Amino acid sequence: MILRYNAFYPIWWTPRRAQGIWAEGGVQWSKKKRKSYSREFKKEAVALITEKGYSIAEASRNLGIEYSVLRRWKQQLADDPQNAFPGKGRQKPGDQELRTLKKNWSG
């Protein structure tokens, strides 16, 4: 067992805890299912910030979304509005081409 110190309290770390299992009791940590949001929801959430004048913190509290998630959505939409939020399992056109080239190179 390794003792590491955080700024406020000691953190007990063991390899079994790193795998998601309590070292003392062998109890499995509950794994939360990731929330998924539609492209339209993300665009409307970002519109609250850009068009309606809400702050990111205020919009994230009202929508029940983490601040960092909403900030990332805003940045993604600003960087590439056409290809932002491609969806689960889909890739941007440039990423798809790169993946195909890598696959052909290694195989």
C-alpha positions in Angstrom: 0.0 0.0 0.0 1.3 3.4 -0.9 0.6 6.6 1.0 0.5 9.8 -1.1 -0.4 13.2 0.2 -2.8 15.5 -1.4 -2.8 19.2 -0.4 -5.5 18.5 2.2 -5.5 14.8 3.3 -3.5 11.6 2.7 -4.7 9.4 -0.2 -4.4 5.6 0.3 -3.8 4.0 -3.0 -3.5 0.3 -3.8 -3.4 -1.5 -7.2 -6.8 -3.0 -6.4 -8.3 0.4 -5.9 -6.9 1.5 -9.2 -8.9 -1.3 -10.8 -12.1 -0.1 -9.1 -12.2 -2.5 -6.2 -11.9 -1.6 -2.6 -8.8 -3.3 -1.2 -10.4 -3.8 2.3 -13.7 -5.4 1.4 -13.5 -6.4 -2.3 -16.6 -4.4 -3.0 -17.0 -3.3 -6.6 -17.3 0.5 -7.2 -20.5 1.4 -8.9 -19.9 2.5 -12.5 -22.1 5.3 -13.6 -23.5 5.2 -17.1 -22.3 8.0 -19.2 -24.9 10.5 -20.2 -25.3 11.2 -23.9 -26.8 14.3 -25.4 -28.1 14.8 -28.9 -26.5 17.2 -31.3 -29.5 19.5 -31.1 -29.4 19.7 -27.3 -25.7 20.6 -27.4 -26.3 23.3 -30.0 -29.2 24.7 -27.9 -27.1 24.6 -24.7 -24.3 26.6 -26.5 -26.9 29.0 -27.9 -27.9 29.9 -24.3 -24.3 31.2 -23.8 -23.6 32.8 -27.2 -27.0 34.2 -28.1 -29.0 34.6 -24.8 -26.1 36.0 -22.8 -26.0 33.3 -20.0 -22.7 32.6 -18.4 -21.3 29.1 -18.8 -21.6 28.6 -15.1 -25.2 29.7 -15.0 -26.2 27.6 -18.0 -24.4 24.5 -16.7 -26.3 24.8 -13.4 -29.6 25.3 -15.1 -29.1 22.3 -17.4 -27.4 20.0 -14.9 -24.3 19.7 -17.0 -20.7 20.0 -15.7 -19.1 23.4 -16.4 -16.2 21.8 -18.3 -18.5 19.8 -20.6 -20.4 22.9 -21.6 -17.2 24.9 -22.1 -15.9 22.1 -24.4 -19.1 22.0 -26.4 -18.8 25.8 -26.9 -15.2 25.4 -28.1 -16.0 22.6 -30.4 -18.9 24.5 -32.0 -16.7 27.6 -32.4 -13.8 25.7 -34.0 -15.8 23.8 -36.6 -19.6 24.5 -36.7 -20.3 22.2 -39.6 -18.6 19.1 -38.1 -19.1 19.7 -34.4 -20.6 16.9 -32.5 -20.4 14.1 -35.2 -22.2 11.6 -32.9 -21.4 8.3 -31.4 -19.2 6.2 -33.6 -19.0 8.8 -36.4 -15.9 10.7 -37.2 -15.2 14.0 -38.9 -14.3 13.6 -42.6 -10.6 14.4 -42.0 -10.4 11.9 -39.1 -12.0 9.2 -41.2 -9.4 9.6 -44.0 -6.6 9.6 -41.5 -7.9 6.4 -39.9 -8.2 4.7 -43.3 -4.6 5.7 -44.2 -3.3 4.3 -40.9 -5.2 1.1 -41.4 -3.8 0.6 -44.8 -0.3 1.5 -43.7 -0.2 -1.1 -40.9 -2.1 -3.8 -42.6 
